[in-house]
């Protein structure tokens, strides 16, 4: 199973996702793409198998992913304080991968009903959903 994690800013969300998914699905291939080198570095330190930075990396790896995860802003052009380009949002949106998006309300997108949920709970739910998707796809922990 190929999981693509996309994050920007300091990469905190991506770093947490990578670390939790490496524990929950140790046989999965986790590719982390940061919109900047700081985000990429944080996800690399968390144990991502493949790390890249920038728009083209998002475009290329979105085509190869079974699951794409990150903050909800990764599907909205100009979000994450302008770090998500239109081409990035389009590539993620057009990908056949299942998108598991964390509804952080700091990117100009408000998702009603999510404002009382802690980041820890959001991360837990995202990892649980990706593990569920892996099971449904027949993914085996064996390499």
C-alpha positions as CSV (number, residue, x, y, z in Angstrom):
1,X,0.0,0.0,0.0
2,X,1.3,3.4,-1.0
3,X,0.4,6.2,1.4
4,X,1.2,9.8,0.5
5,X,1.3,12.4,3.3
6,X,1.3,16.0,2.3
7,X,1.9,18.9,4.7
8,X,3.3,22.3,4.8
9,X,4.3,25.0,7.4
10,X,6.4,23.2,10.0
11,X,5.1,19.7,9.0
12,X,3.7,18.9,12.5
13,X,0.5,17.2,11.1
14,X,2.5,15.2,8.6
15,X,5.1,14.2,11.2
16,X,2.4,12.9,13.5
17,X,0.7,11.0,10.7
18,X,3.9,9.4,9.5
19,X,4.9,8.3,13.0
20,X,1.5,6.9,13.8
21,X,1.1,5.1,10.5
22,X,4.6,3.6,10.7
23,X,3.4,2.0,13.9
24,X,0.0,1.0,12.7
25,X,1.0,-0.2,9.2
26,X,4.7,-1.0,9.4
27,X,4.7,-2.7,6.0
28,X,3.1,0.3,4.2
29,X,5.2,2.5,1.9
30,X,4.9,6.0,3.2
31,X,5.9,8.9,1.0
32,X,5.9,12.3,2.6
33,X,5.9,15.5,0.5
34,X,6.3,18.8,2.1
35,X,5.4,22.1,0.6
36,X,8.7,23.3,2.0
37,X,12.0,21.8,3.3
38,X,11.1,22.3,6.9
39,X,7.9,20.2,6.6
40,X,9.8,17.6,4.5
41,X,12.5,17.3,7.1
42,X,10.0,16.9,10.0
43,X,8.3,14.0,8.1
44,X,11.7,12.4,7.3
45,X,12.6,12.5,11.0
46,X,9.3,10.7,11.8
47,X,10.3,7.8,9.6
48,X,8.8,8.4,6.1
49,X,10.2,5.9,3.6
50,X,10.4,8.5,0.8
51,X,10.6,12.2,1.2
52,X,10.3,15.0,-1.4
53,X,9.5,18.7,-1.5
54,X,7.4,20.9,-3.7
55,X,4.8,21.1,-6.4
56,X,6.1,18.5,-8.8
57,X,6.6,16.0,-6.1
58,X,2.9,16.3,-5.1
59,X,1.9,16.0,-8.7
60,X,4.0,12.8,-9.4
61,X,3.3,11.1,-6.1
62,X,-0.5,11.8,-6.2
63,X,-0.6,9.5,-9.2
64,X,1.0,6.7,-7.4
65,X,-0.8,6.8,-4.1
66,X,-3.5,4.5,-2.8
67,X,-4.3,6.9,0.1
68,X,-3.5,10.6,0.4
69,X,-3.6,12.2,3.9
70,X,-3.0,15.6,5.3
71,X,-4.8,18.7,6.5
72,X,-7.9,19.6,4.6
73,X,-6.2,22.6,3.1
74,X,-4.1,20.4,0.7
75,X,-7.1,20.2,-1.6
76,X,-7.6,24.0,-1.7
77,X,-5.5,26.3,-3.8
78,X,-3.6,29.0,-1.9
79,X,-4.3,27.4,1.5
80,X,-1.7,26.8,4.2
81,X,-0.8,30.5,3.9
82,X,-0.3,30.2,0.2
83,X,1.9,27.0,0.2
84,X,-0.6,24.9,-1.7
85,X,-0.6,25.8,-5.4
86,X,-3.5,25.3,-7.7
87,X,-1.6,22.5,-9.4
88,X,-1.0,20.7,-6.1
89,X,-4.7,20.9,-5.1
90,X,-5.7,19.8,-8.6
91,X,-3.3,16.8,-8.6
92,X,-4.6,15.7,-5.2
93,X,-8.2,16.2,-6.1
94,X,-7.9,14.3,-9.4
95,X,-6.0,11.4,-7.9
96,X,-7.8,8.1,-7.7
97,X,-6.4,7.7,-4.2
98,X,-8.7,7.8,-1.2
99,X,-8.3,11.2,0.6
100,X,-8.1,11.2,4.4
101,X,-8.2,14.9,5.3
102,X,-7.9,16.3,8.8
103,X,-10.3,19.2,9.3
104,X,-8.0,21.8,10.9
105,X,-9.8,25.1,10.7
106,X,-6.7,27.2,10.3
107,X,-6.5,27.3,6.5
108,X,-9.5,29.4,5.8
109,X,-11.8,26.4,5.6
110,X,-14.3,25.9,8.4
111,X,-16.0,22.5,8.6
112,X,-19.0,22.7,10.8
113,X,-19.0,20.2,13.7
114,X,-15.3,19.8,13.8
115,X,-14.4,22.7,16.0
116,X,-14.6,20.9,19.3
117,X,-12.4,18.0,18.3
118,X,-8.8,18.0,19.5
119,X,-5.9,17.4,17.1
120,X,-5.1,14.1,18.9
121,X,-8.5,12.8,18.2
122,X,-8.4,13.9,14.6
123,X,-5.0,12.1,14.1
124,X,-6.4,9.0,15.8
125,X,-9.4,8.9,13.5
126,X,-7.3,9.5,10.4
127,X,-5.0,6.6,11.2
128,X,-7.9,4.3,12.1
129,X,-9.5,5.1,8.7
130,X,-6.3,4.5,6.8
131,X,-5.8,1.1,8.6
132,X,-9.4,0.3,7.7
133,X,-8.8,1.2,4.0
134,X,-5.6,-1.0,4.0
135,X,-7.6,-3.9,5.3
136,X,-10.3,-3.5,2.7
137,X,-7.8,-3.3,-0.1
138,X,-6.2,-6.6,1.0
139,X,-3.0,-5.0,2.1
140,X,-0.8,-7.5,4.0
141,X,1.9,-6.5,6.5
142,X,4.2,-8.9,4.7
143,X,6.5,-7.3,2.2
